[in-house]
Amino acid sequence: MKLRIHKLAAVFTAVLCALTLASCGSKGSSSKADTTTAQQTTTAVTTTTTTTTTTTTPAVTEPVTTTTAKEKPAPKGNLNNLTGEYTLSDAAVGKRPIAVMVNNITFSLPQYGIAAADMIIECPVEGTITRLMAVYGDMTKIPDVCSVRSCRYYYPILAQSFDAVYMHWGKDETVAKDTLEKLKIDRLDGYSNSFVFGRDEERMKTFAYEHTGYYKGSLTVKALDQAGIRKDLKKEKNKPVFSFREEAKAVSKTKCTKCKAVFSAEYFSDFAYNAKEDVYYKSHNGSPHIDSSNGKQLAFENVFILGTTTKIINQSNLLISLDWHGGDGYYISHGTITPIKWSKADEFADIVITDKNGKEIKVNPGKSYLGFTPRLSDTIYS
């Protein structure tokens, strides 16, 4: 009986131990499972966050970057039709240029106010001399200009290419008078207008009287209003005078760092290229052509040497005629030169510049010199 009790006790003890060990093993498995589950949850959260950031950012930034790269800064100011540059004041938008006749005989030098011109036109007149026409695109920013001289009939015709108001001091009483009246040229004459013209008293101390007349540029707008002269450009003339490029480029593969426009044995204009400034500095009869108001030498981005023909039409005063209809020529810019043709269909038509095949050329932005010469074949360049 005692032996049976001991055997039952031993069995009970063994069962109890087995249950205890099973319980301990169950707790260890549960802890490990909890840890694994937590790690999986953390990883899942991390993966979700990373994926969201990666896919969202490029979709927002890429289109903005692409658009900005293609944008160009808007030009500042208003387009000057004579230069293709944005230099025009607000008050001058849509307004006519002003063309002023300027003495160029050696005894009248130096002139003043001409360095501010957007365009200088030089033509032969009687004898062997030349005369200038300074053209200003902004009538509100014209300086005083000296010395002002008389009209030769082809100058107002050239001025009408730009719908410019013509300023002069006197005229020859034959063909010039007839031209001004026939074409009804808008103009002011120093002989009859003392408001916007005057005599430079300081120059009168050392210069001959005929070389002392000056144009009071700051009074231009008031003078036009007083005379009842139209200030607004004709609709068809409110455009650039040339087909201007946005940026300067070579006009051919032929280099040109120096050139000379010859008008007579005594009168010629030289141009020397300054590559750093990308302009041609002008000399007059071998000496730097200086504006005495600021000491600056005349400089141009564009030089046009335009061939024409002339003949004496009055033996008593040697007045000449000049063919303003067209011819051959050269265009010099950006250190290069190219042959061209030029034409003007009628008195009020534009001056059109083309290549040798008749295709209108592109012109670099900037100031221009136009020299009309009967001696185009004497042009020298290198």
C-alpha positions in Angstrom: 0.0 0.0 0.0 2.8 2.4 0.9 4.6 1.4 -2.3 1.6 2.4 -4.5 1.3 5.8 -2.8 5.0 6.6 -3.4 4.6 5.6 -7.1 1.6 7.9 -7.5 3.5 10.8 -5.8 6.4 10.3 -8.2 4.1 10.4 -11.3 2.3 13.5 -10.0 5.7 15.3 -9.5 6.8 14.4 -13.0 3.6 15.7 -14.5 3.8 18.9 -12.5 7.4 19.5 -13.7 6.4 18.9 -17.3 3.6 21.4 -17.1 6.0 24.0 -15.5 8.5 23.6 -18.3 5.8 23.9 -21.0 4.6 27.1 -19.4 8.2 28.6 -19.3 8.7 27.7 -23.0 5.5 29.4 -24.0 6.4 32.7 -22.3 9.8 32.8 -24.2 8.1 32.2 -27.7 5.6 34.9 -27.0 8.2 37.6 -26.1 10.2 36.8 -29.3 7.1 37.1 -31.5 6.2 40.5 -29.9 9.7 41.8 -30.7 9.6 40.6 -34.3 6.1 42.1 -34.8 7.3 45.5 -33.5 10.3 45.5 -35.8 8.2 44.7 -38.8 5.8 47.5 -37.9 8.6 50.1 -37.5 10.2 49.0 -40.8 6.8 49.4 -42.6 6.3 52.9 -41.3 9.9 53.9 -42.3 9.4 52.5 -45.8 6.1 54.3 -46.3 7.6 57.7 -45.2 10.7 57.4 -47.5 8.6 56.4 -50.5 6.3 59.4 -50.1 9.1 61.9 -49.9 11.0 60.5 -52.9 8.0 60.5 -55.3 6.5 63.9 -54.2 9.6 66.3 -54.4 10.6 66.0 -58.1 7.0 66.5 -59.3 7.0 69.9 -57.7 10.5 71.2 -58.5 11.3 70.1 -62.0 8.8 72.1 -64.0 9.8 75.3 -62.2 13.5 74.8 -63.0 12.8 74.1 -66.7 10.7 77.2 -67.2 13.1 79.6 -65.5 16.0 78.5 -67.7 14.1 79.5 -70.9 13.1 83.0 -69.7 15.0 86.1 -71.0 15.0 89.4 -69.1 12.6 92.0 -70.6 14.3 95.0 -72.2 14.6 98.1 -70.1 13.3 101.4 -71.6 11.7 102.1 -74.9 13.0 101.1 -78.4 14.8 103.9 -80.3 13.9 103.4 -84.0 17.2 104.9 -85.1 19.5 102.6 -83.1 17.6 99.4 -82.2 18.5 100.1 -78.6 16.1 100.7 -75.6 17.2 104.2 -74.9 14.1 106.3 -75.6 12.4 108.3 -72.9 8.7 107.7 -72.2 7.9 111.2 -73.5 9.5 110.4 -76.9 7.7 107.2 -77.6 6.0 107.5 -81.0 7.5 111.0 -81.6 9.4 112.2 -84.7 13.2 112.4 -84.9 14.9 115.7 -85.3 17.5 116.3 -88.1 19.8 119.3 -87.7 22.1 120.7 -90.4 25.7 121.0 -89.1 28.6 122.9 -90.7 31.6 120.7 -91.4 34.0 123.1 -93.0 37.4 123.1 -91.3 37.1 126.7 -90.2 33.9 125.9 -88.2 35.5 123.1 -86.1 35.0 121.9 -83.5 31.3 121.4 -83.5 29.3 120.6 -80.4 26.2 118.5 -79.6 26.8 116.0 -82.4 28.2 113.2 -80.3 24.7 112.8 -78.8 23.2 112.1 -82.3 21.9 108.6 -83.0 22.8 109.0 -86.7 25.2 111.2 -88.6 24.8 111.7 -92.4 27.6 113.2 -94.4 27.3 114.4 -98.0 29.4 116.5 -100.3 28.2 120.1 -101.0 29.6 122.8 -103.2 33.4 122.8 -103.9 35.2 120.1 -102.2 33.6 120.3 -98.7 31.0 118.2 -96.9 28.2 119.0 -94.5 26.6 116.9 -91.8 23.1 116.2 -90.7 22.8 115.0 -87.1 19.7 113.0 -86.4 18.3 112.5 -82.9 15.7 109.9 -82.1 14.6 111.4 -78.8 13.3 115.0 -79.2 13.2 115.4 -75.4 17.0 114.9 -75.0 18.7 117.0 -77.7 21.6 119.1 -76.5 22.6 122.5 -78.0 24.1 121.9 -81.4 26.6 124.1 -83.2 27.3 125.3 -85.8 24.0 125.1 -87.7 24.2 125.8 -91.5 22.0 126.1 -94.5 19.9 123.6 -96.4 21.0 121.7 -99.5 18.0 120.1 -101.2 19.0 116.4 -100.8 19.3 116.6 -97.0 15.6 117.2 -96.2 14.8 114.4 -98.7 17.1 112.1 -96.8 15.5 113.3 -93.5 12.1 112.3 -94.7 13.3 108.7 -94.8 12.8 108.8 -91.0 9.9 111.3 -90.9 12.2 113.7 -89.2 11.6 117.4 -88.6 14.3 119.3 -90.4 16.2 122.1 -88.7 18.5 124.5 -90.7 19.7 128.1 -90.9 19.0 129.4 -94.4 19.0 127.7 -97.8 20.0 128.3 -101.3 17.2 130.2 -103.1 17.0 127.9 -106.1 16.7 124.1 -105.9 16.6 123.9 -102.0 13.9 126.5 -101.8 11.9 124.7 -104.4 12.3 121.3 -102.7 11.3 122.5 -99.3 8.1 124.2 -100.6 7.2 121.5 -103.1 7.5 118.7 -100.5 6.0 120.8 -97.7 8.8 119.8 -95.4 8.2 120.3 -91.7 11.1 122.5 -90.6 12.3 125.4 -88.6 14.8 128.0 -90.0 17.2 130.0 -87.9 16.7 133.0 -90.2 13.1 133.3 -89.0 13.0 131.6 -85.6 15.0 133.2 -82.8 13.3 131.1 -80.1 15.1 127.8 -80.8 18.1 129.3 -82.7 20.7 131.8 -81.5 24.3 133.0 -81.8 26.9 131.5 -79.5 28.4 134.7 -78.0 31.5 132.9 -76.8 32.3 131.5 -80.3 31.7 134.9 -81.8 34.9 136.1 -80.1 37.1 133.7 -82.2 34.9 132.4 -85.1 33.5 134.0 -88.2 29.9 135.0 -87.8 28.5 132.3 -90.0 30.0 129.6 -87.8 28.3 130.7 -84.6 24.7 129.8 -85.1 23.4 127.1 -82.7 20.3 125.1 -82.1 18.8 125.2 -78.6 18.0 121.5 -78.3 16.2 121.6 -75.0 13.5 123.9 -76.5 12.6 121.5 -79.3 9.2 120.4 -78.0 8.1 124.0 -77.2 9.3 125.2 -80.6 7.3 122.5 -82.4 4.2 123.4 -80.4 4.6 127.1 -81.1 5.0 126.4 -84.9 2.1 123.9 -84.9 4.3 121.2 -86.3 3.2 117.6 -86.0 5.2 115.7 -83.3 3.8 112.2 -83.7 5.4 109.8 -86.2 3.4 108.7 -89.2 2.0 105.3 -88.6 4.0 103.7 -91.3 7.2 105.3 -90.0 6.8 104.2 -86.4 9.2 101.3 -86.8 13.0 100.6 -86.7 14.8 102.2 -89.6 16.8 99.0 -90.2 16.2 95.4 -89.5 18.2 95.4 -86.2 19.8 92.3 -84.6 19.3 91.8 -80.9 23.1 91.4 -80.4 26.1 92.5 -82.5 27.6 89.9 -84.9 30.2 89.9 -87.7 28.7 91.0 -91.0 31.0 88.8 -93.0 34.3 86.9 -92.8 36.2 89.9 -94.2 38.0 91.8 -91.4 37.9 95.6 -91.3 39.7 97.5 -88.5 40.3 100.6 -90.6 38.4 102.3 -93.4 38.2 105.6 -95.2 35.3 107.3 -97.0 36.7 109.8 -99.6 34.5 112.7 -100.7 37.2 114.8 -102.4 40.9 115.3 -102.4 40.6 117.6 -99.3 37.7 116.0 -97.4 37.6 112.4 -96.1 36.4 110.5 -93.1 38.5 107.8 -91.4 37.2 105.1 -89.0 39.3 103.0 -86.6 37.9 100.0 -84.9 38.1 99.6 -81.1 37.4 95.9 -80.4 37.0 96.4 -76.7 34.2 98.9 -77.1 33.0 97.4 -80.4 32.8 100.9 -82.1 34.5 102.7 -84.9 36.1 106.0 -83.9 35.8 108.7 -86.6 38.4 111.2 -87.8 37.8 114.2 -90.0 40.5 114.9 -92.6 43.1 113.0 -90.6 42.3 114.4 -87.1 40.0 112.9 -84.4 36.5 114.2 -84.9 35.8 115.8 -81.5 32.6 117.1 -79.9 33.8 120.2 -77.9 30.9 120.0 -75.4 32.3 116.8 -73.8 35.7 116.2 -75.5 34.5 112.9 -76.9 35.5 111.6 -80.3 32.6 110.5 -82.5 32.0 106.8 -82.4 29.7 104.5 -84.3 28.7 100.8 -84.1 27.7 100.9 -87.8 29.4 102.6 -90.7 27.7 102.8 -94.1 29.7 104.1 -97.1 27.1 104.6 -99.8 28.0 105.3 -103.4 26.2 108.0 -105.4 26.8 110.4 -108.3 27.0 114.2 -108.2 27.2 117.0 -110.8 27.5 120.8 -110.7 24.1 122.4 -111.4 25.1 126.1 -110.8 28.4 127.3 -112.1 28.2 130.7 -110.2 28.1 129.1 -106.8 29.1 125.5 -107.7 26.0 124.0 -106.2 25.7 120.3 -106.9 23.0 117.7 -107.3 23.2 114.3 -105.6 21.5 111.1 -106.7 19.6 110.0 -103.6 17.9 107.0 -105.4 20.4 104.3 -104.7 23.7 102.6 -105.6 26.4 100.3 -104.3 28.2 100.6 -101.0 29.8 99.0 -98.0 28.5 98.1 -94.5 31.2 98.0 -91.8 30.5 96.7 -88.3 31.8 94.5 -85.5 35.3 94.5 -87.1 34.1 93.3 -90.5 32.9 94.6 -93.8 30.5 93.5 -96.5 29.5 94.9 -99.9 25.8 96.2 -100.1 23.3 97.9 -102.2 21.1 100.8 -101.0 17.9 102.3 -102.4 15.3 105.0 -101.8 12.2 104.7 -103.9 10.9 108.3 -103.6 11.4 111.4 -101.5 9.5 110.0 -98.5 10.5 106.4 -98.8 12.8 104.5 -96.4 16.5 104.0 -97.1 16.7 100.3 -97.7 20.0 98.4 -97.3 20.4 95.0 -99.0 23.1 92.5 -99.8 24.4 92.2 -103.4 21.5 89.8 -104.2 18.9 92.3 -103.0 18.1 90.6 -99.7 17.6 93.1 -96.8 20.5 92.8 -94.4 20.5 92.6 -90.6 22.1 95.6 -88.9 23.8 95.6 -85.5 22.2 97.7 -82.8 23.9 101.1 -82.1 24.6 104.5 -83.7 25.1 104.7 -87.4 27.2 106.9 -89.8 26.0 107.2 -93.4 28.5 108.7 -95.8 27.2 109.4 -99.4 30.2 109.7 -101.7 30.7 110.0 -105.5 34.1 108.3 -105.0 33.1 104.9 -103.7 35.9 103.3 -105.6 38.4 105.3 -103.5 37.2 103.6 -100.3 40.1 102.1 -98.5 39.8 99.4 -95.8 42.0 96.9 -94.0 
